[in-house]
Amino acid sequence: MSSVAKGYLKAHMLEYFRAIERTGETLIVTDHNQPVLKISPYRTTTKLADLFADIRDKVKINGDLTTPTTSEWGEVE
């Protein structure tokens, strides 16, 4: 995370915006060495349904996934 003074940012804003888009890093803007703004890239969120869309209807679940399955282990010492 880098930082820049407000006055310098004003003169070079487009360069900083392009760098943020390219790198994905956050920029802290300072005023008299005190942080006043945080500029970060906009990130879209992915819906859970879209995340698993490619495996939908391809996975088969048999039984309850939350039930313990230690019976096949036999007696554990």
Summary of the structure (lengths in Angstrom):
residues: 77
radius of gyration: 25.0
end to end distance: 51.4
largest distance: 72.5
contacts: 116
relative contact order: 0.13
helix: 38%
strand: 19%
